[in-house]
């Protein structure tokens, strides 16, 4: 199948089309920024962007897993609708357009600096070759700097000045293992975070090793923030800041137990800051529900481009003018294979999160890098000593409920399952029906054989002789990568 044909759009002059930058953190939870209430992690530059723009308080990822999340953002599609890319380190089906391709075709200069993590399958017989998404690609690394953000300033300086630009600036901060500690520049980033100052969530152990683990993580967040400030200063120097739409977000939650890969807010909720002095007419917080698949149609809309029919998101531009302009009633998320066999689905509506789990006998302990961490191993020690709290015990819980319902407003850590309770039966029934409708309309499925565990669940060490023959990704048996229906929104 050839690429989706776009209708030719009449474009405004290049000088009037906004520049766009995505600053994407790697493995950072929504509440690890100052503007989202974290008093310990230093993020002055992101906080300043939020103060001059919109801080979205109900923004959600489609997957709390690196490459599936990024692939979903760049195609504007749910993970299972991207083909093999529903799972970690797998390619996007080649017939699906990426929004930077559309921008480039319409005259934008496009660059990716930092973590890429997105690939495509080879074209099938009779299919046109992939369009080029980026004019410039680099890994964002330099001698003594493996942050992924080392070249953001040079890319910004060296861009062609006669074209609008789109930059996908994707940091490796804060992916394990931590490297900011050993590459720290106090004259740029300030003092390193102290273990005694970090905020320990209730599902982790409050001990010296875990606190130091969190402090090192905070250092990575601060380096990410610093590099954003450097780019913003350069845009200001070029008199380009007012006409640049900036989004700050992350691909998934922090790489700690009960965060990354989870459907709960600690894994799936993302910080999302939008800043565009020339185009955002209101300032402050927004409590309207948004999904990261809405970013692609938003960018194409403000750039005057036709939105491909493959994109399942909806433009967020009404929220740039009015705080009371809801664009969706539901946000859907997926938990597919990421080191461990899994099939989970989540839907958010109002104050509620409903989770559907088709592998209830398996714990949701987090990815292998998290399992190998001091933070996880400290929890193992507490478990073996019979000293886990209720929140900590959820890391190892097995079996898990097949259906869980949470009031995220009154229960911010999602510890109290309301499913099966009479006073919430109507909400549960409604949300189960909506989730089933979404799965049916978008071609989702639970294959007979899912990708199996490739790491040990206790130690995080790689397993040998894993049998994945015959395993399918969700939706593969229904050709979900050719389904464009968005389901309920």
N, C-alpha and C positions, 0 to 999 in steps of 0.2 A: 504494500500500500504506500502511495506517495505521501509526502508531508501534507498536512491539512492546508488547503488553499485559503489564503487570507484575502478578503476584499480590500482593494486599495483604499486607504484612508487619506483624506485630505489633511495634510499636516500644517500646523502653524509654523511660523518662522523659527529657525533653530534657536534664535536668541530668546524666544518665549517658551520653548520646551524646557521643562525642569531637568536638571541633572538628578541622578538618583544614586545613593550609596546604601548598601546593606552592610552593617557591621554585625557579624555573626560570631558569637562566642561559642566555644566548644565545651559542652558539659557544665553549664552554669545554671543554677536554679533561679527561679523568678525572684525570690526574696533575698538574694545575695547582692543587692545594690542598695545604696543609701536611699534613693528615691522611692524604693519599695519597703522602706522601714528597717533596713539592716543598719544598725548604728556602729557596727564593728568593721564591716568591709568598706574600704575607701573607694568611692566611684564619683569624684567631683565632676568630671566631664560629662558623664552620662546624666548625672543629677541636673546639671545645667541645661542639657538638651531637653530633659523632661520638663523643667521649669518654663522653658520657652516654647514648648510644643504640647503634645498629648502623651500622657502616660496611660496605657491601656491596662486596666486592672482585671480583665477577664479575657486574656488572649491565650489560646491553646494550640499546641502542636498536634500534628496528626500521628506522630510516632516519637517516642522518647529513645531514639536510637539514631546514631550519627548519619549514615548515608541514606537510610529510608526517609529521615526527616528532611535532609537537604534536597533529596530528589523530589520530595513532595512539594517543597517550597518553590523549586525552580520550574516545575511543570504545572503547578496549581492543581494537583490531583492527589487523591488519597493513595497511600502506599500500595494497596492491593490493586489499584488501577494503573500502576506503573510497571506491571509485569514482575519480573524477578526482583526488581528493586524494592519490593515489599520487605525484603530481608537484608541484613547487613552485608555490605561489600558485594552487592549484586547489581547488575546493570539495568538501566531504564530501557524499556522497549523503544527501538530506534525510530518508530513512526511518530513518537510523541514530541511535539515542539517544546523547547525551553524558552521562557520569556526573554532572556537576553538575545536569543537568535532574532526574535521579532524586532527588538529594539535596534539591533545591528542592521537588519534589513532596511530599517527606516531611518538610517543615518546616524545612529548613536555610536560613539566609541565605547567599546565594552572591555572591561579588564577584570580578571580574577587574580587576586594576590592572597596567598595563604592556603588553607586547607581546601582541596577540591572535593575529593570523595564521591564524585558523580561520573558515571560512565554510561555508555549506551551499548546495546547489543549490535552486532554487525547487521547491515541492511539485508533483508531477505531478497530473493529473486524478484526482479521487477521493481524494486523499491529504490527511490532516489537516495544518493548519499546524504548523510546528515548535514544539516546546515551548520555553519560555524557559529558558536555562541560567543566566543571571546576573541577580540583582536590581540589581547595580551594575556598571558598566563605565567605566573611564577609562584613558587612555593612559599614566598614570604619569609625566607630564611637568609641569614647572613652569618659571617664568622662570629661565633660567640653569642648568637641570637637565633634560637629555634622556635620563637614565639608564633611564627606565621604572620606577624605584623611588621616585620623588619623593613619591608619595602613599600609600605602604604604611602609614606610621604613622597618618595621618589615617583611613584606612579601618579600621584596627584599633581606633582610639579611638572612632570614630563608629558602629560596628556596633550593631545592636539587642542588648541584653544578655539578652533573654529567650528567645533562640533559639540553637541550635548554629550554627556557621558553617563555610563552606568558602571559602578564599581561594586564587585562582590568581594568585600574585604572580610576574610574568614580566618580568625585566629585559631591557633592550636591551644591557646589558653582557654579553659583550664583542664585539658585532658591529662590523665596520668600517663607516664610518671612526671612528677613536678620537675620543671627545669628553671623556673623563674628564680628560685632560691639561689641557685649557683650562678645565675646570670644577672643578679640584682644590681641596679644602678640607683643608689640612694639619692643622688642629685637629681634624678628624673622622677623616680617613683615614690620618694619619701622613705621613711623607715619601714622595715619589714613588719608584718603583723605579728603580734605576740600571742602565744598560745593561751595566755590567761584572759585575753580580751575577746576571743571568738564566741559566737553564739552556737551552742550545741543543741540541735533539735532533739525532741524527746525520744526519737527512735534510735538514737546513737548512744553509746556509752560516754559518760562524762569522765574521762581519764586523761592523763598526760599525753599518751600516744595519739588518741583521737583528736585532742585539741591541737597538737602539732600538725596532724594531718590536715585539719581544717585551716590552720594558719597558713600553711604552704599553699593550699587551695585559694585562700583569700589573696595571697600575693599574685597569683596568676590573674585573678579578676582585676586587681589594681593595675597590672601591666596592660591588660586589654583596654581598660579605661584610659590610661595615659596615652596610648597610641591613637585612640579616638580623638582626644584633645589635640594632638599634634596635627591631625588631618583637618580638624575644624579650624584651627588657627591658620593653616595654609589656605583654606577656602576663603576665610575672612580676608586674608592678605590679597587674594586674587579677586576680591569683590564678587565671589561666586556663591557665598553661603546663603544669601537670601533666596536664590533660585535653585537650591539643592534640597531635595527631599531625602531625609536621612531616616533610616529605620535601624534601631538597635534591638537585637534579639539573640536567642541561643537556639541550638539545635535540640538540646534535651537537658534534663535536670543534672545536678551535680553527680559526679561519679562516686557516690557513697551508697551504702545500703538504704533501701526503701526510697530511692530517688530515680536515677537513670534506669530506663526501660519500664518504669512503673506507669500505670494508667492514672494513678492518684496525682494530685496537684504537685506534689514534690518532684514528680518526674515529667508530667505532661503540661503543666502551666508554664508559660514563658513570660519573662519581662518583654514588653514591647513598647518602645518609645518612638514616636514619630515627631520629626522637627523639620519645618519648612516655612520660614518666615514669610515667603512670598505667596504661599498657597494655603496654609492652614489658618483659618479665620478665627478659631477659638483656641483657648489654652486651658490646660488643667487635666484632671483625671477623667477617664471615660470608663463607665461600668457596662458598656455595651459588649455583647459577646462577639468575639472575632476568632477566626481560625487562620493559621499561617497559609492555607491555600488561597486566602483572600488577597495575599500580597501581590501575586503575579497579575491578576486582573486590575488591581489598584494601580500598579506601576504603568501598565499598558494604557490604562484609561487616561492618566495624567499626561502621558507622552503622546496622546492622540493616535494611538495604534488600535487596530481591530483586535479584539480578544478572541483567540482561537476557540473553536467549539469544544476542544478537548478539555478546557479548563473548567473545573468543577467549583471553584471559589466564586466569590462575589466581590465587587469593588467596594472598598472601604471609604471612598471619597465622600459620601454623604456625611461621614463623621468628622470630616475636616471643617465642615461648616456648622454642624449642629450636634450638640451632645445628646439630643433626643431623637436620633435618626437610626433606629435599629436596623441592622442589615441581615441578621439571622436569629433564629430562635434556638437552633441546635448546633453543637460542635461535636464532631466525632473523632475518635482516636483509636489507634491500633497498637497492640503488643504482639509482634511476630518474633520469629527466631532472631536472637542476638546472643550468640554463644550457647544458648539453651533453648530447648523445645518450648514453644509457647503459642497460645492463641487466645488473645483477650481483646475485647472491644469495649469502648466506653462512649457514652453520650452524655452531654451536659445540656441542661435546660434550666433556666432560672437559678435557683440555689442548689440544684440537685445534680449529682453525678451517679449514673448507673453503670455498673461494670458487669460484663458478661464474660465468663471464663470457661473455655472448652477444655482446659487441662487442669481441673481442680486438684488432682493428686500431686501436682508439682508445685514446689515453693516458688515464690517470686523473690529470690534472694538478691537479684541484681546481676549485672554482667561480670565476666571473669576478672576484669581489672579491679572492679570493686571488691569482689570476693577475696582477692589477694591482698587487699589493703589492710593496714593496721586497724582501721576502723571496724572492718568486718570481723577480723580475727579477734578483736577485743570482745565483740558481741558473742562470738563462738565460745569464748572462755566463760562469759557470764551464763550462757545457755548451759554449758556443761556443769556449771556450779549451781544451776537451778536458781539464778538470781535475775533473770530477765524481767523487765517491766512488761506491761501489756503492749505498749507501743513497740518496744524492742523485739518482742516475741513474734510480731507480725512478719519480720524479716524471714523467719524460718517456717512460718505457718504452712502446714500441709496435713489434711486437705484444706484447700481454700474454698470459700463459697462459690457456687456456679453463678449466682446472681447476687450482687451487692448494691445497695442503695445508700447514698450518703447525702446529708445536708452539709454542703461545704461551708456555709456561712456560720452555722453553729458548731460545726465539727471540722475545723480547718485542716486537721491531719488525717481525716477520714478513718476514724477508728471505730465508729459506732455504726454497724450495719443495720439499716432500717428495713431491709427486705423481709417480707413475711409478716410485718407488723400491721395490724388492722388499720391504724390511723394513717398509714402511708400506702395502703394497698392501691388506691386510685392512681397515685403518682407512679408507683412501680409498674402498674399495668399499662399506663400510657407510655412510659418511657421504654418499656420492653417492646411494645408495638412499634414505636418509632424506630428503635434500633433494628428490629427485624425488617421493617420496610426499607431502611437504608441499606442493609446487607443485600436484600433481594434486588433492589433497583440498581445498585452499583456493581452487581456481579460478584459479591463477596462469597466465600465458601470456606468450609473446613475440610481440607483434603483428608483422605483416609490415612495418609502418611505425611506428617510434617517433618521438616528438617530436625534431626535429633540433636541431643546435647553433644557438643564437641569439647567441653571442658568439665572438669570435676566440680560438682556443686559445693563441696566443702572446702577445697583448697584453691580452686581456680586454675589448676594445672591442666594443660591440654591432654585430652584423651587420645589413645591410639586405636587404630582399626575401627573407626566410626563407620557404620553402614548407613549411608544416605541414599542408596539406590532406590529409585522409585518415589522419592520424596517430591512433593509439589509445594509451591508457594500458594498462599491463600488467593483464591480467585482464578488460579491458573487453569483449572478444569472448566471454567466458564468464560475463558478469554476476556477477563475483566479489563485487560489493558486496551481493549477496543470498545469498552463501555464508557460513554461520556456523561451519562445521567448522573446528576449530583446527589440524588436522593433528597430527603427533607432538608430544608435550610432555615 
